[in-house]
Amino acid sequence: MGKISPYNLGSVSVELEQFRDDVTNSINLGKVTIPVVTAVPNWNAQPMEMVAFWPASGGTTVYFYKNSAWVSSWSVTV
């Protein structure tokens, strides 16, 4: 793997630094964190917010918040 050249962030705007931080957090080394909940989600959320519903009875269902409602995406039974 190649070495990354040093750079100076002192000459860029705060907005650009915040954008860089947002991109870094979004990419997160290719990992996406998903909150795990034990009850079907029923709160208002941001569009395309995602949670994994893991009931005590087993299995997992992923929900996305779309068009002001939680939508079940897929389920896995273990």
mmJSON file of the N, C-alpha and C atoms, coordinates in Angstrom:
{"data_MODEL":{"atom_site":{
"group_PDB":["ATOM","ATOM","ATOM","ATOM","ATOM","ATOM","ATOM","ATOM","ATOM","ATOM","ATOM","ATOM","ATOM","ATOM","ATOM","ATOM","ATOM","ATOM","ATOM","ATOM","ATOM","ATOM","ATOM","ATOM","ATOM","ATOM","ATOM","ATOM","ATOM","ATOM","ATOM","ATOM","ATOM","ATOM","ATOM","ATOM","ATOM","ATOM","ATOM","ATOM","ATOM","ATOM","ATOM","ATOM","ATOM","ATOM","ATOM","ATOM","ATOM","ATOM","ATOM","ATOM","ATOM","ATOM","ATOM","ATOM","ATOM","ATOM","ATOM","ATOM","ATOM","ATOM","ATOM","ATOM","ATOM","ATOM","ATOM","ATOM","ATOM","ATOM","ATOM","ATOM","ATOM","ATOM","ATOM","ATOM","ATOM","ATOM","ATOM","ATOM","ATOM","ATOM","ATOM","ATOM","ATOM","ATOM","ATOM","ATOM","ATOM","ATOM","ATOM","ATOM","ATOM","ATOM","ATOM","ATOM","ATOM","ATOM","ATOM","ATOM","ATOM","ATOM","ATOM","ATOM","ATOM","ATOM","ATOM","ATOM","ATOM","ATOM","ATOM","ATOM","ATOM","ATOM","ATOM","ATOM","ATOM","ATOM","ATOM","ATOM","ATOM","ATOM","ATOM","ATOM","ATOM","ATOM","ATOM","ATOM","ATOM","ATOM","ATOM","ATOM","ATOM","ATOM","ATOM","ATOM","ATOM","ATOM","ATOM","ATOM","ATOM","ATOM","ATOM","ATOM","ATOM","ATOM","ATOM","ATOM","ATOM","ATOM","ATOM","ATOM","ATOM","ATOM","ATOM","ATOM","ATOM","ATOM","ATOM","ATOM","ATOM","ATOM","ATOM","ATOM","ATOM","ATOM","ATOM","ATOM","ATOM","ATOM","ATOM","ATOM","ATOM","ATOM","ATOM","ATOM","ATOM","ATOM","ATOM","ATOM","ATOM","ATOM","ATOM","ATOM","ATOM","ATOM","ATOM","ATOM","ATOM","ATOM","ATOM","ATOM","ATOM","ATOM","ATOM","ATOM","ATOM","ATOM","ATOM","ATOM","ATOM","ATOM","ATOM","ATOM","ATOM","ATOM","ATOM","ATOM","ATOM","ATOM","ATOM","ATOM","ATOM","ATOM","ATOM","ATOM","ATOM","ATOM","ATOM","ATOM","ATOM","ATOM","ATOM","ATOM","ATOM","ATOM","ATOM","ATOM","ATOM","ATOM","ATOM","ATOM","ATOM","ATOM"],
"id":[1,2,3,4,5,6,7,8,9,10,11,12,13,14,15,16,17,18,19,20,21,22,23,24,25,26,27,28,29,30,31,32,33,34,35,36,37,38,39,40,41,42,43,44,45,46,47,48,49,50,51,52,53,54,55,56,57,58,59,60,61,62,63,64,65,66,67,68,69,70,71,72,73,74,75,76,77,78,79,80,81,82,83,84,85,86,87,88,89,90,91,92,93,94,95,96,97,98,99,100,101,102,103,104,105,106,107,108,109,110,111,112,113,114,115,116,117,118,119,120,121,122,123,124,125,126,127,128,129,130,131,132,133,134,135,136,137,138,139,140,141,142,143,144,145,146,147,148,149,150,151,152,153,154,155,156,157,158,159,160,161,162,163,164,165,166,167,168,169,170,171,172,173,174,175,176,177,178,179,180,181,182,183,184,185,186,187,188,189,190,191,192,193,194,195,196,197,198,199,200,201,202,203,204,205,206,207,208,209,210,211,212,213,214,215,216,217,218,219,220,221,222,223,224,225,226,227,228,229,230,231,232,233,234],
"type_symbol":["N","C","C","N","C","C","N","C","C","N","C","C","N","C","C","N","C","C","N","C","C","N","C","C","N","C","C","N","C","C","N","C","C","N","C","C","N","C","C","N","C","C","N","C","C","N","C","C","N","C","C","N","C","C","N","C","C","N","C","C","N","C","C","N","C","C","N","C","C","N","C","C","N","C","C","N","C","C","N","C","C","N","C","C","N","C","C","N","C","C","N","C","C","N","C","C","N","C","C","N","C","C","N","C","C","N","C","C","N","C","C","N","C","C","N","C","C","N","C","C","N","C","C","N","C","C","N","C","C","N","C","C","N","C","C","N","C","C","N","C","C","N","C","C","N","C","C","N","C","C","N","C","C","N","C","C","N","C","C","N","C","C","N","C","C","N","C","C","N","C","C","N","C","C","N","C","C","N","C","C","N","C","C","N","C","C","N","C","C","N","C","C","N","C","C","N","C","C","N","C","C","N","C","C","N","C","C","N","C","C","N","C","C","N","C","C","N","C","C","N","C","C","N","C","C","N","C","C","N","C","C","N","C","C"],
"label_atom_id":["N","CA","C","N","CA","C","N","CA","C","N","CA","C","N","CA","C","N","CA","C","N","CA","C","N","CA","C","N","CA","C","N","CA","C","N","CA","C","N","CA","C","N","CA","C","N","CA","C","N","CA","C","N","CA","C","N","CA","C","N","CA","C","N","CA","C","N","CA","C","N","CA","C","N","CA","C","N","CA","C","N","CA","C","N","CA","C","N","CA","C","N","CA","C","N","CA","C","N","CA","C","N","CA","C","N","CA","C","N","CA","C","N","CA","C","N","CA","C","N","CA","C","N","CA","C","N","CA","C","N","CA","C","N","CA","C","N","CA","C","N","CA","C","N","CA","C","N","CA","C","N","CA","C","N","CA","C","N","CA","C","N","CA","C","N","CA","C","N","CA","C","N","CA","C","N","CA","C","N","CA","C","N","CA","C","N","CA","C","N","CA","C","N","CA","C","N","CA","C","N","CA","C","N","CA","C","N","CA","C","N","CA","C","N","CA","C","N","CA","C","N","CA","C","N","CA","C","N","CA","C","N","CA","C","N","CA","C","N","CA","C","N","CA","C","N","CA","C","N","CA","C","N","CA","C","N","CA","C","N","CA","C","N","CA","C","N","CA","C","N","CA","C"],
"label_alt_id":[null,null,null,null,null,null,null,null,null,null,null,null,null,null,null,null,null,null,null,null,null,null,null,null,null,null,null,null,null,null,null,null,null,null,null,null,null,null,null,null,null,null,null,null,null,null,null,null,null,null,null,null,null,null,null,null,null,null,null,null,null,null,null,null,null,null,null,null,null,null,null,null,null,null,null,null,null,null,null,null,null,null,null,null,null,null,null,null,null,null,null,null,null,null,null,null,null,null,null,null,null,null,null,null,null,null,null,null,null,null,null,null,null,null,null,null,null,null,null,null,null,null,null,null,null,null,null,null,null,null,null,null,null,null,null,null,null,null,null,null,null,null,null,null,null,null,null,null,null,null,null,null,null,null,null,null,null,null,null,null,null,null,null,null,null,null,null,null,null,null,null,null,null,null,null,null,null,null,null,null,null,null,null,null,null,null,null,null,null,null,null,null,null,null,null,null,null,null,null,null,null,null,null,null,null,null,null,null,null,null,null,null,null,null,null,null,null,null,null,null,null,null,null,null,null,null,null,null,null,null,null,null,null,null],
"label_comp_id":["MET","MET","MET","GLY","GLY","GLY","LYS","LYS","LYS","ILE","ILE","ILE","SER","SER","SER","PRO","PRO","PRO","TYR","TYR","TYR","ASN","ASN","ASN","LEU","LEU","LEU","GLY","GLY","GLY","SER","SER","SER","VAL","VAL","VAL","SER","SER","SER","VAL","VAL","VAL","GLU","GLU","GLU","LEU","LEU","LEU","GLU","GLU","GLU","GLN","GLN","GLN","PHE","PHE","PHE","ARG","ARG","ARG","ASP","ASP","ASP","ASP","ASP","ASP","VAL","VAL","VAL","THR","THR","THR","ASN","ASN","ASN","SER","SER","SER","ILE","ILE","ILE","ASN","ASN","ASN","LEU","LEU","LEU","GLY","GLY","GLY","LYS","LYS","LYS","VAL","VAL","VAL","THR","THR","THR","ILE","ILE","ILE","PRO","PRO","PRO","VAL","VAL","VAL","VAL","VAL","VAL","THR","THR","THR","ALA","ALA","ALA","VAL","VAL","VAL","PRO","PRO","PRO","ASN","ASN","ASN","TRP","TRP","TRP","ASN","ASN","ASN","ALA","ALA","ALA","GLN","GLN","GLN","PRO","PRO","PRO","MET","MET","MET","GLU","GLU","GLU","MET","MET","MET","VAL","VAL","VAL","ALA","ALA","ALA","PHE","PHE","PHE","TRP","TRP","TRP","PRO","PRO","PRO","ALA","ALA","ALA","SER","SER","SER","GLY","GLY","GLY","GLY","GLY","GLY","THR","THR","THR","THR","THR","THR","VAL","VAL","VAL","TYR","TYR","TYR","PHE","PHE","PHE","TYR","TYR","TYR","LYS","LYS","LYS","ASN","ASN","ASN","SER","SER","SER","ALA","ALA","ALA","TRP","TRP","TRP","VAL","VAL","VAL","SER","SER","SER","SER","SER","SER","TRP","TRP","TRP","SER","SER","SER","VAL","VAL","VAL","THR","THR","THR","VAL","VAL","VAL"],
"label_asym_id":["A","A","A","A","A","A","A","A","A","A","A","A","A","A","A","A","A","A","A","A","A","A","A","A","A","A","A","A","A","A","A","A","A","A","A","A","A","A","A","A","A","A","A","A","A","A","A","A","A","A","A","A","A","A","A","A","A","A","A","A","A","A","A","A","A","A","A","A","A","A","A","A","A","A","A","A","A","A","A","A","A","A","A","A","A","A","A","A","A","A","A","A","A","A","A","A","A","A","A","A","A","A","A","A","A","A","A","A","A","A","A","A","A","A","A","A","A","A","A","A","A","A","A","A","A","A","A","A","A","A","A","A","A","A","A","A","A","A","A","A","A","A","A","A","A","A","A","A","A","A","A","A","A","A","A","A","A","A","A","A","A","A","A","A","A","A","A","A","A","A","A","A","A","A","A","A","A","A","A","A","A","A","A","A","A","A","A","A","A","A","A","A","A","A","A","A","A","A","A","A","A","A","A","A","A","A","A","A","A","A","A","A","A","A","A","A","A","A","A","A","A","A","A","A","A","A","A","A","A","A","A","A","A","A"],
"label_entity_id":["1","1","1","1","1","1","1","1","1","1","1","1","1","1","1","1","1","1","1","1","1","1","1","1","1","1","1","1","1","1","1","1","1","1","1","1","1","1","1","1","1","1","1","1","1","1","1","1","1","1","1","1","1","1","1","1","1","1","1","1","1","1","1","1","1","1","1","1","1","1","1","1","1","1","1","1","1","1","1","1","1","1","1","1","1","1","1","1","1","1","1","1","1","1","1","1","1","1","1","1","1","1","1","1","1","1","1","1","1","1","1","1","1","1","1","1","1","1","1","1","1","1","1","1","1","1","1","1","1","1","1","1","1","1","1","1","1","1","1","1","1","1","1","1","1","1","1","1","1","1","1","1","1","1","1","1","1","1","1","1","1","1","1","1","1","1","1","1","1","1","1","1","1","1","1","1","1","1","1","1","1","1","1","1","1","1","1","1","1","1","1","1","1","1","1","1","1","1","1","1","1","1","1","1","1","1","1","1","1","1","1","1","1","1","1","1","1","1","1","1","1","1","1","1","1","1","1","1","1","1","1","1","1","1"],
"label_seq_id":[1,1,1,2,2,2,3,3,3,4,4,4,5,5,5,6,6,6,7,7,7,8,8,8,9,9,9,10,10,10,11,11,11,12,12,12,13,13,13,14,14,14,15,15,15,16,16,16,17,17,17,18,18,18,19,19,19,20,20,20,21,21,21,22,22,22,23,23,23,24,24,24,25,25,25,26,26,26,27,27,27,28,28,28,29,29,29,30,30,30,31,31,31,32,32,32,33,33,33,34,34,34,35,35,35,36,36,36,37,37,37,38,38,38,39,39,39,40,40,40,41,41,41,42,42,42,43,43,43,44,44,44,45,45,45,46,46,46,47,47,47,48,48,48,49,49,49,50,50,50,51,51,51,52,52,52,53,53,53,54,54,54,55,55,55,56,56,56,57,57,57,58,58,58,59,59,59,60,60,60,61,61,61,62,62,62,63,63,63,64,64,64,65,65,65,66,66,66,67,67,67,68,68,68,69,69,69,70,70,70,71,71,71,72,72,72,73,73,73,74,74,74,75,75,75,76,76,76,77,77,77,78,78,78],
"pdbx_PDB_ins_code":[null,null,null,null,null,null,null,null,null,null,null,null,null,null,null,null,null,null,null,null,null,null,null,null,null,null,null,null,null,null,null,null,null,null,null,null,null,null,null,null,null,null,null,null,null,null,null,null,null,null,null,null,null,null,null,null,null,null,null,null,null,null,null,null,null,null,null,null,null,null,null,null,null,null,null,null,null,null,null,null,null,null,null,null,null,null,null,null,null,null,null,null,null,null,null,null,null,null,null,null,null,null,null,null,null,null,null,null,null,null,null,null,null,null,null,null,null,null,null,null,null,null,null,null,null,null,null,null,null,null,null,null,null,null,null,null,null,null,null,null,null,null,null,null,null,null,null,null,null,null,null,null,null,null,null,null,null,null,null,null,null,null,null,null,null,null,null,null,null,null,null,null,null,null,null,null,null,null,null,null,null,null,null,null,null,null,null,null,null,null,null,null,null,null,null,null,null,null,null,null,null,null,null,null,null,null,null,null,null,null,null,null,null,null,null,null,null,null,null,null,null,null,null,null,null,null,null,null,null,null,null,null,null,null],
"Cartn_x":[0.844,0.0,0.89,0.559,1.367,1.187,2.153,2.106,1.269,0.451,-0.348,0.496,0.579,1.365,0.717,1.515,0.953,0.269,-0.755,-1.444,-1.761,-1.987,-2.237,-3.699,-4.453,-5.86,-6.05,-4.962,-5.075,-5.576,-5.416,-5.802,-7.19,-7.911,-9.254,-10.295,-11.513,-12.575,-13.063,-13.706,-14.281,-15.341,-16.096,-17.131,-16.529,-15.397,-14.73,-14.227,-13.692,-13.263,-14.45,-15.598,-16.788,-17.268,-17.196,-17.566,-16.649,-15.345,-14.387,-14.719,-15.041,-15.387,-16.67,-17.659,-18.904,-18.66,-17.83,-17.514,-16.773,-15.809,-15.046,-15.972,-16.881,-17.813,-18.766,-19.188,-20.099,-19.434,-18.207,-17.487,-17.094,-16.561,-16.238,-15.521,-14.55,-13.757,-14.619,-15.691,-16.557,-17.554,-17.627,-18.561,-19.706,-20.883,-22.054,-22.608,-22.805,-23.387,-24.903,-25.55,-27.01,-27.463,-28.254,-28.767,-29.641,-29.531,-30.354,-31.417,-32.68,-33.788,-34.536,-35.2,-35.932,-37.44,-37.872,-39.289,-39.38,-40.471,-40.656,-40.592,-39.789,-39.658,-40.976,-41.278,-42.529,-42.355,-41.112,-40.863,-40.591,-40.716,-40.361,-38.851,-38.362,-36.917,-36.525,-35.242,-34.738,-34.989,-35.234,-35.437,-34.278,-34.602,-33.682,-32.87,-33.311,-32.698,-32.978,-32.082,-32.191,-31.953,-32.726,-32.518,-32.697,-32.103,-32.301,-33.172,-34.309,-35.224,-34.868,-34.509,-34.092,-34.969,-36.084,-36.989,-36.414,-36.929,-36.474,-36.763,-37.765,-38.121,-37.145,-36.205,-35.207,-35.474,-34.494,-34.599,-34.232,-34.077,-33.76,-34.501,-35.064,-35.707,-35.099,-34.729,-34.177,-35.308,-35.405,-36.413,-35.738,-36.331,-35.921,-37.064,-36.733,-37.757,-37.893,-39.058,-39.273,-40.698,-40.85,-42.169,-42.947,-42.285,-42.883,-43.395,-42.81,-43.216,-42.03,-42.033,-41.015,-41.42,-40.494,-40.764,-39.832,-40.409,-39.616,-38.889,-37.585,-36.783,-36.574,-35.986,-35.748,-35.623,-35.843,-35.769,-34.848,-34.207,-33.342,-33.73,-33.934,-34.251,-33.013,-32.661,-31.516,-31.939],
"Cartn_y":[-1.165,0.0,1.229,2.228,3.426,4.37,5.237,6.232,7.417,7.94,9.115,10.345,11.237,12.455,13.335,14.028,14.934,16.115,16.652,17.806,18.785,20.02,21.093,21.506,21.282,21.673,23.117,23.798,25.171,26.125,25.77,26.676,26.377,25.413,25.104,25.625,25.783,26.334,25.301,25.78,24.895,24.012,24.578,23.799,22.614,22.828,21.737,20.674,21.099,20.129,19.315,19.97,19.251,18.262,18.653,17.745,16.524,16.768,15.657,14.713,15.289,14.462,13.671,14.287,13.587,12.422,12.635,11.561,10.443,10.808,9.801,8.986,9.654,8.942,8.065,8.521,7.731,6.465,6.611,5.454,4.503,5.034,4.244,2.943,3.057,1.887,0.769,1.14,0.166,-0.493,-0.049,-0.644,0.316,-0.217,0.589,0.086,0.98,0.562,0.637,-0.36,-0.414,-0.623,0.297,0.091,-1.16,-1.888,-3.083,-2.725,-2.985,-2.69,-3.976,-3.997,-5.204,-5.028,-3.915,-3.681,-3.129,-3.419,-2.904,-1.378,-0.741,0.71,1.413,2.465,3.196,4.702,5.18,6.6,7.263,8.593,9.345,9.357,9.161,9.067,9.879,9.897,10.541,9.609,10.164,9.31,8.335,7.098,5.977,5.605,6.068,5.572,4.08,3.316,1.865,1.309,0.296,-0.412,-1.904,-2.701,-4.148,-4.507,-5.105,-5.545,-6.98,-7.201,-8.513,-8.917,-9.61,-9.995,-11.13,-11.258,-12.32,-13.703,-13.805,-15.097,-15.551,-14.691,-15.064,-14.437,-14.508,-13.916,-12.442,-11.872,-10.454,-9.903,-8.711,-8.015,-6.629,-6.222,-4.887,-3.976,-2.82,-1.822,-0.556,0.062,1.368,2.334,3.593,4.633,5.314,5.139,5.66,6.182,7.367,7.99,8.057,8.494,8.696,7.41,6.274,5.005,4.044,3.146,2.098,0.964,0.543,-0.505,-1.68,-2.899,-4.091,-4.43,-4.626,-4.88,-6.357,-7.036,-8.473,-9.061,-10.348,-11.056,-12.25,-12.565,-13.736,-14.479,-15.765,-16.571,-17.384,-17.32,-18.088,-19.094],
"Cartn_z":[0.0,0.0,0.0,-0.802,-0.919,0.251,0.407,1.461,1.007,1.899,1.596,1.898,0.959,1.142,2.201,3.002,4.0,3.311,3.939,3.386,4.501,4.13,5.081,4.994,6.071,6.079,6.535,6.889,7.357,6.287,5.026,3.952,3.387,3.944,3.446,4.424,3.939,4.774,5.783,6.82,7.834,7.2,6.257,5.572,4.813,4.175,3.455,4.421,5.571,6.582,7.087,7.307,7.765,6.711,5.431,4.357,4.354,4.497,4.552,5.7,6.871,8.025,7.777,7.13,6.82,5.868,4.849,3.901,4.613,5.455,6.202,7.094,7.792,8.665,7.866,6.693,5.868,5.352,4.906,4.366,5.484,6.566,7.757,7.416,6.54,6.131,5.544,4.869,4.217,5.128,6.376,7.327,7.578,7.76,8.072,9.396,10.335,11.606,11.519,12.059,12.064,13.505,14.048,15.398,15.458,16.55,16.767,17.806,17.469,18.374,18.685,19.838,20.247,20.122,19.535,19.247,17.832,17.144,15.79,15.856,15.018,15.092,14.777,15.537,15.302,15.468,15.51,15.691,14.348,14.302,13.101,12.981,11.777,11.567,10.339,10.042,8.834,7.649,6.454,5.284,5.111,4.846,4.64,5.886,7.059,8.293,8.368,8.961,8.942,10.341,10.733,11.995,11.753,12.607,12.58,13.778,13.521,14.575,14.929,16.186,16.653,17.829,17.575,18.657,19.496,20.694,21.592,21.012,20.146,19.559,18.482,18.106,17.109,15.762,14.896,13.568,13.591,12.428,12.297,11.091,11.241,10.13,10.029,8.828,8.613,8.152,8.788,8.443,7.937,6.897,6.379,6.591,6.875,6.995,5.641,5.006,3.66,3.552,2.967,2.784,4.092,5.152,6.478,7.125,6.764,7.371,7.397,8.375,8.442,7.513,6.658,5.681,5.96,6.027,6.228,4.933,5.052,3.869,3.628,4.59,4.47,5.847,5.949,7.231,7.121,8.239,8.334,9.596,9.509,10.68,11.052,12.342,12.818,13.845],
"occupancy":[1.0,1.0,1.0,1.0,1.0,1.0,1.0,1.0,1.0,1.0,1.0,1.0,1.0,1.0,1.0,1.0,1.0,1.0,1.0,1.0,1.0,1.0,1.0,1.0,1.0,1.0,1.0,1.0,1.0,1.0,1.0,1.0,1.0,1.0,1.0,1.0,1.0,1.0,1.0,1.0,1.0,1.0,1.0,1.0,1.0,1.0,1.0,1.0,1.0,1.0,1.0,1.0,1.0,1.0,1.0,1.0,1.0,1.0,1.0,1.0,1.0,1.0,1.0,1.0,1.0,1.0,1.0,1.0,1.0,1.0,1.0,1.0,1.0,1.0,1.0,1.0,1.0,1.0,1.0,1.0,1.0,1.0,1.0,1.0,1.0,1.0,1.0,1.0,1.0,1.0,1.0,1.0,1.0,1.0,1.0,1.0,1.0,1.0,1.0,1.0,1.0,1.0,1.0,1.0,1.0,1.0,1.0,1.0,1.0,1.0,1.0,1.0,1.0,1.0,1.0,1.0,1.0,1.0,1.0,1.0,1.0,1.0,1.0,1.0,1.0,1.0,1.0,1.0,1.0,1.0,1.0,1.0,1.0,1.0,1.0,1.0,1.0,1.0,1.0,1.0,1.0,1.0,1.0,1.0,1.0,1.0,1.0,1.0,1.0,1.0,1.0,1.0,1.0,1.0,1.0,1.0,1.0,1.0,1.0,1.0,1.0,1.0,1.0,1.0,1.0,1.0,1.0,1.0,1.0,1.0,1.0,1.0,1.0,1.0,1.0,1.0,1.0,1.0,1.0,1.0,1.0,1.0,1.0,1.0,1.0,1.0,1.0,1.0,1.0,1.0,1.0,1.0,1.0,1.0,1.0,1.0,1.0,1.0,1.0,1.0,1.0,1.0,1.0,1.0,1.0,1.0,1.0,1.0,1.0,1.0,1.0,1.0,1.0,1.0,1.0,1.0,1.0,1.0,1.0,1.0,1.0,1.0,1.0,1.0,1.0,1.0,1.0,1.0,1.0,1.0,1.0,1.0,1.0,1.0],
"B_iso_or_equiv":[0.0,0.0,0.0,0.0,0.0,0.0,0.0,0.0,0.0,0.0,0.0,0.0,0.0,0.0,0.0,0.0,0.0,0.0,0.0,0.0,0.0,0.0,0.0,0.0,0.0,0.0,0.0,0.0,0.0,0.0,0.0,0.0,0.0,0.0,0.0,0.0,0.0,0.0,0.0,0.0,0.0,0.0,0.0,0.0,0.0,0.0,0.0,0.0,0.0,0.0,0.0,0.0,0.0,0.0,0.0,0.0,0.0,0.0,0.0,0.0,0.0,0.0,0.0,0.0,0.0,0.0,0.0,0.0,0.0,0.0,0.0,0.0,0.0,0.0,0.0,0.0,0.0,0.0,0.0,0.0,0.0,0.0,0.0,0.0,0.0,0.0,0.0,0.0,0.0,0.0,0.0,0.0,0.0,0.0,0.0,0.0,0.0,0.0,0.0,0.0,0.0,0.0,0.0,0.0,0.0,0.0,0.0,0.0,0.0,0.0,0.0,0.0,0.0,0.0,0.0,0.0,0.0,0.0,0.0,0.0,0.0,0.0,0.0,0.0,0.0,0.0,0.0,0.0,0.0,0.0,0.0,0.0,0.0,0.0,0.0,0.0,0.0,0.0,0.0,0.0,0.0,0.0,0.0,0.0,0.0,0.0,0.0,0.0,0.0,0.0,0.0,0.0,0.0,0.0,0.0,0.0,0.0,0.0,0.0,0.0,0.0,0.0,0.0,0.0,0.0,0.0,0.0,0.0,0.0,0.0,0.0,0.0,0.0,0.0,0.0,0.0,0.0,0.0,0.0,0.0,0.0,0.0,0.0,0.0,0.0,0.0,0.0,0.0,0.0,0.0,0.0,0.0,0.0,0.0,0.0,0.0,0.0,0.0,0.0,0.0,0.0,0.0,0.0,0.0,0.0,0.0,0.0,0.0,0.0,0.0,0.0,0.0,0.0,0.0,0.0,0.0,0.0,0.0,0.0,0.0,0.0,0.0,0.0,0.0,0.0,0.0,0.0,0.0,0.0,0.0,0.0,0.0,0.0,0.0],
"pdbx_formal_charge":[null,null,null,null,null,null,null,null,null,null,null,null,null,null,null,null,null,null,null,null,null,null,null,null,null,null,null,null,null,null,null,null,null,null,null,null,null,null,null,null,null,null,null,null,null,null,null,null,null,null,null,null,null,null,null,null,null,null,null,null,null,null,null,null,null,null,null,null,null,null,null,null,null,null,null,null,null,null,null,null,null,null,null,null,null,null,null,null,null,null,null,null,null,null,null,null,null,null,null,null,null,null,null,null,null,null,null,null,null,null,null,null,null,null,null,null,null,null,null,null,null,null,null,null,null,null,null,null,null,null,null,null,null,null,null,null,null,null,null,null,null,null,null,null,null,null,null,null,null,null,null,null,null,null,null,null,null,null,null,null,null,null,null,null,null,null,null,null,null,null,null,null,null,null,null,null,null,null,null,null,null,null,null,null,null,null,null,null,null,null,null,null,null,null,null,null,null,null,null,null,null,null,null,null,null,null,null,null,null,null,null,null,null,null,null,null,null,null,null,null,null,null,null,null,null,null,null,null,null,null,null,null,null,null],
"auth_seq_id":[1,1,1,2,2,2,3,3,3,4,4,4,5,5,5,6,6,6,7,7,7,8,8,8,9,9,9,10,10,10,11,11,11,12,12,12,13,13,13,14,14,14,15,15,15,16,16,16,17,17,17,18,18,18,19,19,19,20,20,20,21,21,21,22,22,22,23,23,23,24,24,24,25,25,25,26,26,26,27,27,27,28,28,28,29,29,29,30,30,30,31,31,31,32,32,32,33,33,33,34,34,34,35,35,35,36,36,36,37,37,37,38,38,38,39,39,39,40,40,40,41,41,41,42,42,42,43,43,43,44,44,44,45,45,45,46,46,46,47,47,47,48,48,48,49,49,49,50,50,50,51,51,51,52,52,52,53,53,53,54,54,54,55,55,55,56,56,56,57,57,57,58,58,58,59,59,59,60,60,60,61,61,61,62,62,62,63,63,63,64,64,64,65,65,65,66,66,66,67,67,67,68,68,68,69,69,69,70,70,70,71,71,71,72,72,72,73,73,73,74,74,74,75,75,75,76,76,76,77,77,77,78,78,78],
"auth_comp_id":["MET","MET","MET","GLY","GLY","GLY","LYS","LYS","LYS","ILE","ILE","ILE","SER","SER","SER","PRO","PRO","PRO","TYR","TYR","TYR","ASN","ASN","ASN","LEU","LEU","LEU","GLY","GLY","GLY","SER","SER","SER","VAL","VAL","VAL","SER","SER","SER","VAL","VAL","VAL","GLU","GLU","GLU","LEU","LEU","LEU","GLU","GLU","GLU","GLN","GLN","GLN","PHE","PHE","PHE","ARG","ARG","ARG","ASP","ASP","ASP","ASP","ASP","ASP","VAL","VAL","VAL","THR","THR","THR","ASN","ASN","ASN","SER","SER","SER","ILE","ILE","ILE","ASN","ASN","ASN","LEU","LEU","LEU","GLY","GLY","GLY","LYS","LYS","LYS","VAL","VAL","VAL","THR","THR","THR","ILE","ILE","ILE","PRO","PRO","PRO","VAL","VAL","VAL","VAL","VAL","VAL","THR","THR","THR","ALA","ALA","ALA","VAL","VAL","VAL","PRO","PRO","PRO","ASN","ASN","ASN","TRP","TRP","TRP","ASN","ASN","ASN","ALA","ALA","ALA","GLN","GLN","GLN","PRO","PRO","PRO","MET","MET","MET","GLU","GLU","GLU","MET","MET","MET","VAL","VAL","VAL","ALA","ALA","ALA","PHE","PHE","PHE","TRP","TRP","TRP","PRO","PRO","PRO","ALA","ALA","ALA","SER","SER","SER","GLY","GLY","GLY","GLY","GLY","GLY","THR","THR","THR","THR","THR","THR","VAL","VAL","VAL","TYR","TYR","TYR","PHE","PHE","PHE","TYR","TYR","TYR","LYS","LYS","LYS","ASN","ASN","ASN","SER","SER","SER","ALA","ALA","ALA","TRP","TRP","TRP","VAL","VAL","VAL","SER","SER","SER","SER","SER","SER","TRP","TRP","TRP","SER","SER","SER","VAL","VAL","VAL","THR","THR","THR","VAL","VAL","VAL"],
"auth_asym_id":["A","A","A","A","A","A","A","A","A","A","A","A","A","A","A","A","A","A","A","A","A","A","A","A","A","A","A","A","A","A","A","A","A","A","A","A","A","A","A","A","A","A","A","A","A","A","A","A","A","A","A","A","A","A","A","A","A","A","A","A","A","A","A","A","A","A","A","A","A","A","A","A","A","A","A","A","A","A","A","A","A","A","A","A","A","A","A","A","A","A","A","A","A","A","A","A","A","A","A","A","A","A","A","A","A","A","A","A","A","A","A","A","A","A","A","A","A","A","A","A","A","A","A","A","A","A","A","A","A","A","A","A","A","A","A","A","A","A","A","A","A","A","A","A","A","A","A","A","A","A","A","A","A","A","A","A","A","A","A","A","A","A","A","A","A","A","A","A","A","A","A","A","A","A","A","A","A","A","A","A","A","A","A","A","A","A","A","A","A","A","A","A","A","A","A","A","A","A","A","A","A","A","A","A","A","A","A","A","A","A","A","A","A","A","A","A","A","A","A","A","A","A","A","A","A","A","A","A","A","A","A","A","A","A"],
"auth_atom_id":["N","CA","C","N","CA","C","N","CA","C","N","CA","C","N","CA","C","N","CA","C","N","CA","C","N","CA","C","N","CA","C","N","CA","C","N","CA","C","N","CA","C","N","CA","C","N","CA","C","N","CA","C","N","CA","C","N","CA","C","N","CA","C","N","CA","C","N","CA","C","N","CA","C","N","CA","C","N","CA","C","N","CA","C","N","CA","C","N","CA","C","N","CA","C","N","CA","C","N","CA","C","N","CA","C","N","CA","C","N","CA","C","N","CA","C","N","CA","C","N","CA","C","N","CA","C","N","CA","C","N","CA","C","N","CA","C","N","CA","C","N","CA","C","N","CA","C","N","CA","C","N","CA","C","N","CA","C","N","CA","C","N","CA","C","N","CA","C","N","CA","C","N","CA","C","N","CA","C","N","CA","C","N","CA","C","N","CA","C","N","CA","C","N","CA","C","N","CA","C","N","CA","C","N","CA","C","N","CA","C","N","CA","C","N","CA","C","N","CA","C","N","CA","C","N","CA","C","N","CA","C","N","CA","C","N","CA","C","N","CA","C","N","CA","C","N","CA","C","N","CA","C","N","CA","C","N","CA","C","N","CA","C","N","CA","C","N","CA","C","N","CA","C"],
"pdbx_PDB_model_num":[1,1,1,1,1,1,1,1,1,1,1,1,1,1,1,1,1,1,1,1,1,1,1,1,1,1,1,1,1,1,1,1,1,1,1,1,1,1,1,1,1,1,1,1,1,1,1,1,1,1,1,1,1,1,1,1,1,1,1,1,1,1,1,1,1,1,1,1,1,1,1,1,1,1,1,1,1,1,1,1,1,1,1,1,1,1,1,1,1,1,1,1,1,1,1,1,1,1,1,1,1,1,1,1,1,1,1,1,1,1,1,1,1,1,1,1,1,1,1,1,1,1,1,1,1,1,1,1,1,1,1,1,1,1,1,1,1,1,1,1,1,1,1,1,1,1,1,1,1,1,1,1,1,1,1,1,1,1,1,1,1,1,1,1,1,1,1,1,1,1,1,1,1,1,1,1,1,1,1,1,1,1,1,1,1,1,1,1,1,1,1,1,1,1,1,1,1,1,1,1,1,1,1,1,1,1,1,1,1,1,1,1,1,1,1,1,1,1,1,1,1,1,1,1,1,1,1,1,1,1,1,1,1,1]
}}}
